[in-house]
């Protein structure tokens, strides 16, 4: 669920405040509470997040090609 607190919300809040960023997204793979993500961002930035994630996925795919 993209809205409301997630199981890693405290960690994301810490990263967000410590980095003084406009927003933060924390993705956890096989963590203490399983897999999950948390996002701290304004509604405007949150609307841009799907495109940002698609761009990131494309870059990861590109980087994995030998």
Secondary structure, DSSP 8 states (H G I E B T S, - for coil): --SS--TTHHHHHHHHHHHT-S-EEEEEEEETTEEEEEEE--HHHHHHHHHHHHHHHHHHHHHH--
